[in-house]
Amino acid sequence: MASHTPNGLKRLPVLVLFFSLFLSLILSACGSDSPATTTPAKKADVTPPKNLISQGTLTVGTDPTYFPMEYVDQTTNNYAGFDIELSQALADHMGLKLNIVKTSFDTLLTDLDNKRFDIANASIYVSEKRKAKYDFVTYMTAGEALLVPTGNPKHLKALSDLCGLTVGVGSGTEQKPELDTASADCQSKGKPAINQTVLQSETEVIQLLVSKRADATFQGSLSAGYYNTLHPGLFEFGGPVSNAGPSGIAIRKGDTEMSDAITKALKALHDDGTYKKLCDKYGFPPDERL
């Protein structure tokens, strides 16, 4: 699954969708000093919570290493990505400034407990275990997807269709063991195994499709959707998104004032079309939107 799951960090590597040079620039930026984080407030149409870490400011914790959801823009040295823009829009509706606090995903929820920030927004998978300790406002589902050449010439809709075909996948991703299982299933049914091309970066994986060296690639659905946005007309989804689960904004348990404010602000984003515009911008398919 593309979002963060309860069994450790089921997070894809930083997904950079242009070229290898851009990949290195993004990674170097993420390791640099914290970029500019504070934006001015706008007039409120949702009453903000009173118990903010810093009055007049929505302080949001994130781990900016998950392209395109949250990362550091090399050109501006500012935080960027879907979750960052969503946080900004939520703050705008509450008439608050936005301050992004960088942390690691390993300590994200602990830092929330310790009141380093008001909320955590970092593509967090909403598991039952996490729901027992935190309140969540869900805003998206995320899963996995096949990417295929435009027109889907092999008519691929599921992993079971990949027997005997060449499929690109990233090393160390959650999709790799799933592809292994699918390949074993092929063989158990007397069909040829899946010919896997395993590469280190998503940039390399996507180039397999560009150069027609693979029949499909298998990756997180968020990144797959964004590839389609960056490379219009080259790819399409091979079947529906699979293994989808909710992603949400984490809030300290029992902080109903914060939960209510975020819920109302998110509804306002749906009502004014901002949520749809963001999803369209990042290429997220309709079945991943809430």
C-alpha positions in Angstrom: 0.0 0.0 0.0 1.3 3.4 -0.8 0.3 5.1 2.4 1.9 4.4 5.8 0.7 1.1 7.3 0.8 -0.3 10.8 3.5 -2.9 10.2 6.4 -0.5 10.3 7.1 1.8 7.4 5.3 0.5 4.4 6.3 3.7 2.6 7.6 3.7 -0.9 11.0 5.3 -1.5 11.0 9.0 -2.5 9.2 9.0 -5.8 10.8 11.4 -8.2 9.2 11.5 -11.6 11.5 13.3 -13.9 15.1 12.3 -14.4 17.9 10.9 -12.3 19.5 14.3 -11.9 16.2 15.7 -10.5 16.1 12.7 -8.1 19.4 13.6 -6.7 18.4 17.2 -6.3 15.3 16.3 -4.4 17.1 14.0 -2.1 19.8 16.5 -1.4 17.1 19.1 -0.6 15.4 16.8 1.8 18.6 16.5 3.8 19.2 20.3 3.8 18.3 22.8 6.5 14.6 23.2 7.1 13.0 25.3 4.4 10.7 28.2 4.8 7.5 27.0 6.6 5.2 29.8 7.6 2.5 31.3 5.3 0.2 34.2 6.1 -3.4 33.8 7.3 -6.5 34.4 5.3 -10.0 35.3 6.5 -11.6 32.4 8.3 -14.9 30.8 7.4 -14.3 27.9 9.9 -13.9 28.7 13.5 -10.3 27.6 14.5 -9.6 25.6 17.6 -8.4 27.5 20.6 -5.8 25.1 21.9 -3.2 25.7 19.2 0.5 25.2 19.8 1.1 28.7 18.6 -1.9 31.0 18.5 -2.9 32.1 15.0 -1.0 29.3 13.4 -1.8 25.7 12.4 1.4 23.7 13.2 1.5 20.5 11.1 4.1 17.7 11.5 5.2 15.8 8.4 8.0 13.7 7.0 8.9 15.4 3.7 10.4 12.4 2.0 7.4 10.9 0.2 7.1 12.4 -3.3 4.6 13.6 -4.5 2.7 13.8 -1.1 5.3 15.7 0.9 8.8 16.7 -0.2 11.1 19.7 -0.5 11.0 21.6 -3.7 14.6 22.1 -4.9 13.8 25.3 -6.8 12.1 27.2 -3.9 13.5 25.2 -1.0 9.9 25.1 0.4 7.8 22.2 1.4 5.6 20.9 -1.4 3.2 18.1 -2.3 -0.4 17.2 -2.0 -0.4 16.9 1.8 1.4 20.3 2.1 -1.1 22.0 -0.2 -4.0 20.3 1.7 -2.7 21.6 5.0 -2.4 25.1 3.6 -5.9 25.0 2.3 -7.2 23.8 5.7 -5.3 26.5 7.5 -6.7 29.1 5.0 -10.3 28.1 5.8 -9.6 28.5 9.6 -8.0 31.9 9.0 -4.6 30.6 10.3 -1.1 30.8 9.2 0.6 27.4 8.4 3.8 26.2 9.9 5.3 22.9 8.8 7.5 21.0 11.2 9.8 18.4 9.8 10.2 15.1 11.6 10.7 11.4 10.7 7.8 9.1 10.3 9.2 6.8 13.0 8.6 9.6 15.6 5.7 11.4 13.9 3.0 10.2 16.2 5.2 10.4 19.3 6.0 14.0 18.5 2.2 14.6 18.1 1.7 13.2 21.6 4.5 15.5 22.9 2.7 18.5 21.3 5.4 19.4 18.8 2.6 20.2 16.5 -1.2 20.4 16.4 -1.8 17.7 13.8 0.2 15.2 11.7 -0.3 15.0 8.0 2.0 12.6 6.2 0.0 10.0 4.2 -0.7 8.1 7.4 -2.6 4.8 7.0 -5.5 4.7 9.4 -5.2 1.3 11.0 -7.4 0.0 13.8 -4.4 0.0 16.1 -3.7 3.7 15.4 -7.4 4.6 15.7 -7.2 3.2 19.3 -4.6 5.8 20.2 -5.4 8.8 17.9 -8.3 10.5 16.2 -8.3 10.8 12.4 -9.9 12.9 9.8 -9.7 10.7 6.6 -9.2 12.4 3.3 -8.0 9.8 0.8 -7.6 6.1 0.1 -4.4 4.8 -1.3 -3.4 1.4 -2.7 -1.5 -0.2 -5.5 -1.8 -0.1 -9.3 -0.5 -1.5 -12.5 0.7 1.0 -15.1 0.5 -0.1 -18.7 1.1 1.6 -22.1 -1.8 3.7 -23.4 -4.5 1.4 -24.9 -3.5 -1.4 -22.5 -2.5 -3.7 -25.4 -2.1 -6.8 -23.2 -5.5 -6.2 -21.6 -4.0 -6.3 -18.1 -6.4 -5.8 -15.1 -4.8 -7.7 -12.2 -1.6 -9.4 -11.1 -3.1 -12.7 -12.2 -2.9 -11.4 -15.8 0.9 -11.0 -15.6 2.0 -14.6 -16.1 4.8 -14.8 -18.6 5.0 -11.0 -19.0 7.8 -8.6 -18.1 6.9 -6.3 -15.2 9.0 -3.6 -13.6 9.0 -3.1 -9.8 11.0 -1.1 -7.3 13.4 -2.8 -5.0 12.4 -2.8 -1.4 8.8 -1.7 -2.1 5.7 -3.4 -0.8 4.8 -4.4 -4.3 7.9 -6.6 -4.8 6.8 -9.5 -2.5 3.3 -9.3 -3.8 4.7 -9.8 -7.3 6.7 -12.7 -6.1 3.5 -14.3 -4.7 1.6 -13.7 -8.0 4.5 -15.2 -9.9 4.4 -18.3 -7.7 0.6 -18.6 -8.3 1.2 -18.5 -12.0 3.6 -21.4 -11.8 1.3 -23.4 -9.5 -1.3 -23.2 -12.2 1.1 -24.4 -14.9 1.7 -21.0 -16.4 5.0 -19.2 -16.9 6.4 -17.1 -14.0 6.3 -13.3 -14.1 9.6 -11.9 -15.5 10.4 -9.3 -13.0 12.8 -6.4 -13.7 13.7 -5.1 -10.2 15.3 -1.6 -10.1 16.4 0.8 -7.4 14.3 3.8 -8.2 10.8 4.5 -9.5 12.4 6.7 -12.2 14.2 3.7 -13.5 11.1 1.5 -13.3 9.0 4.0 -15.3 11.6 4.2 -18.0 11.0 0.5 -18.6 7.6 1.5 -20.0 8.9 4.5 -21.8 11.5 2.4 -23.6 9.0 -0.5 -24.1 11.2 -2.9 -22.1 8.3 -4.0 -19.9 4.6 -4.9 -20.4 3.7 -3.2 -17.1 5.0 -1.7 -13.9 3.6 -2.3 -10.4 3.8 0.5 -7.8 1.8 2.6 -5.3 -1.3 4.1 -6.8 -0.5 7.6 -5.7 2.7 7.6 -7.6 1.1 5.8 -10.6 -1.5 8.5 -10.8 1.2 11.2 -10.7 3.2 9.5 -13.5 0.1 9.9 -15.7 0.0 13.6 -14.9 3.6 14.1 -15.7 3.6 12.0 -18.8 0.2 12.5 -20.5 -0.7 10.1 -23.2 2.0 7.5 -22.4 0.4 5.4 -19.7 -2.9 4.3 -18.1 -3.9 2.2 -15.2 -4.2 -1.5 -15.8 -7.4 -2.3 -13.9 -8.6 -0.7 -10.7 -6.6 0.3 -7.7 -6.1 -2.6 -5.3 -5.5 -3.1 -1.6 -6.8 0.4 -0.9 -7.1 1.8 2.6 -7.8 5.1 4.2 -5.2 7.8 4.8 -5.9 10.5 7.4 -4.8 13.5 9.4 -3.8 12.4 12.9 -5.1 14.3 15.9 -4.4 13.7 19.6 -7.1 11.4 21.1 -10.0 13.3 22.5 -9.2 16.6 21.0 -12.7 17.1 19.6 -12.3 20.8 19.0 -9.4 20.1 16.6 -11.2 17.2 15.0 -14.3 19.2 14.4 -12.4 22.2 13.0 -10.4 20.0 10.6 -13.5 18.1 9.6 -15.4 21.3 8.8 -12.4 22.8 6.9 -12.1 19.6 4.8 -15.8 19.8 4.0 -15.3 23.4 2.9 -12.5 22.2 0.6 -15.0 19.8 -1.0 -17.7 22.4 -1.3 -15.5 25.0 -2.9 -13.8 22.6 -5.3 -10.3 22.9 -3.8 -10.1 19.2 -2.9 -11.0 18.1 -6.4 -8.5 20.6 -8.0 -5.7 19.2 -5.8 -6.6 15.6 -6.7 -6.7 16.5 -10.4 -3.4 18.3 -10.1 -1.7 15.2 -8.7 -3.5 12.8 -10.9 -5.3 10.8 -8.2 -8.0 8.7 -9.6 -11.6 9.0 -8.5 -11.6 5.8 -6.4 -8.9 7.2 -4.2 -10.8 10.3 -3.3 -13.0 10.7 -0.3 
